[in-house]
Amino acid sequence: MSFLIFNNVYSMNVVRDQISQNYSKLLSQYVEDTDNTLKEFDNYLFHLYSDPDVINMDLYAIETDDYVLAKQRVFNKLSRQLDIYNLVNTFFVYSPVTGDLLVSTRENTYYYDRVQTVKQFISENATTRPNDSSNGNWLVMTAASGDTYLMKINKDLGAGLSGGILIKMSSLAEPLSRWNTGPGGGALVVAPSGETLTTMFFPLERYRQFSDQLQLEPSRVRIVKDREEDEQFLIVREGSTHAALEFELIIAEKNMLQNLPYLQLAIYFLPVGGAAVLAVYLLYLQRILVKPLTQLMRGMRRIGQGELSVRLHEGGSTEFAFLITTFNNMVDQIEHLKISVYEEKIRVQQAEFKHLQVQINPHFYMNSLNIIYNLAALKDTKAVQKMALHLADYFRFIMRTNRTTMTLEDEIAHIRNYLEIQAMRYPDDLVFQLEIPEPYKHVEIPPLVVQPFVENAIIHGFTKAYGAFEIRVRAERDVEAPNDFFLLRIEDNGKGFQAELLSQLNSAQYLDQSGDEHLGIWNVRHRLQMNFGREVGIQFGNREDHGAVVTLRLPWHKHGEGKKDHDELAGRG
């Protein structure tokens, strides 16, 4: 009898320990993923200072149209980030100098409330934490409405501009509330002091009954008792390393041990003594306890080796059937979390790709406006009309940033508009040739991979020392792999590359550098390799007499009959 009682108590403790370990590991993984997400938000705020539109908000006065347009573009970007980062409730950019506040929130119905909340938090942060910067931790703030938020402010955007993020505390606890915690169970986010920061997913009054027990046992896993309802709960706690937060899972013990009372009742009906009874019981114990535990340990070992496809058979005793079901659910959730992290990395890479695509030098716009002004001063209306048409087509092309690929024909049409504008700037001193045979026009390439080289040729290579400055863009077959790649050359008769710069641009380490010195070239090379891998390339060189040559090696990605035309062209070559 004593052995049976001991065995029953031991089984209950084993079940408790295994479930607490499983939930503890799962909660640790969730908190780690949450901390990684907060780090991504930190990086986003840190790199916000280099955003061209944020820089423009610093450069232009608040009453100018340029400031308003830059502010609108920043708002649009932040709104798109809300679609990428589901955890974020609100982005904001604030200037303490002008008092201007830009707020983008996913809860547009409560937009005014969010603006007031942001103002409240900015005021409190400026008063109580005047020295906080982007290096500080995430802060826990309580709005006037009673909602609790996690806030991060970056005060280093330049010229006093500050950027920040608000995350609703309930959004952090909501995924935990969907876990299987049993009747009366739930999830909470609490401060290290024990103050509750969420109230939606577990009754606050009931939790307060546990406060004295939690203070006596400040460990990660605790057993507490609701004295009024005479129920016990398993509380698993995990602290965040990135914010002053602790996540708690409150699991109903009766949900873990709901079938063990059957074993307790069996104690009173089993015959006492006898070797035969003991032998039968040992066999029974082998079947209902040792075998399921062995199966569970083997499954956990395989999970530790990274085999997330393993699932345990749910046969055997009802007690371990629940345990194995919980184990299988845990593995499903871990696999889902792993996929979610992978998908999040893809979204971040796509956001980086769009950011790289729109990094365009603004000086061209200023020069174009000066040309229109001078032509208008000369009352050359036809030239003004021609300039305006080319400039309109140029702007229309630039603003279509939602496209990830386009045909080479569209890119060359954009280059033609650009060169026509520059030819009006340098009449009689600039000529150009665009030679793109028919099969190459349908090749798909990322937008704006040719313009930076044409623009650099005019900015850095323009000279009148050899007569009119000539730019030539032509496509031709790649003799090394004519069925897979083609070459696109940009040539000029200008100054050419200096030897030291030429060696740097052709080095293998150039792509791994930050790109601050030659942003346009680094931008193009980075986007090409993001799209097509390492097989594509850019080669820089000088002509034998004078002038520069840039050669792009691009793959065949095309629509319609472009491939067939190319094969015929390659066969004739």
Secondary structure, DSSP 8 states (H G I E B T S, - for coil): -HHHHHHHHHHHHHHHHHHHHHHHHHHHHHHHHHHHHHHHHHHHHHHGGG-HHHHHHHHS-TTSHHHHHHHHHHHHHHHHHHHH-TT--EEEEE-TTT--EEEEES-GGGHHHHHHHHHHHHHHHHHH-TT--TTS-BEEEE-TTS-EEEEEEE--SSTT-EEEEEEEHHHHHHHHHTS---TT-EEEEE-TTS-B---SSS-HHHHHTTHHHHHH--SSEEEEEETTTTEEEEEEEEE-SSBS-EEEEEEEHHHHSTTTHHHHHHHTTS----HHHHHHHHHHHIIIIIHHHHHHHHHHHHHHTT-TT------S-HHHHHHHHHHHHHHHHHHHHHHHHHHHHHHHHHHHHHHHHT---THHHHHHHHHHHHHHHTT-HHHHHHHHHHHHHHHHHHH-TT-S-EEHHHHHHHHHHHHHHHHHHSTTTEEEEEE--GGGGGBEE-TTSSHHHHHHHHHHH--STTSSEEEEEEEEE-SSSTTTEEEEEEEESSS---HHHHHHHTSTTTTTS--SSSHHHHHHHHHHHHHH-TT-EEEEEE-SSS-EEEEEEEE--BSTTHHHHHHHHHHH-
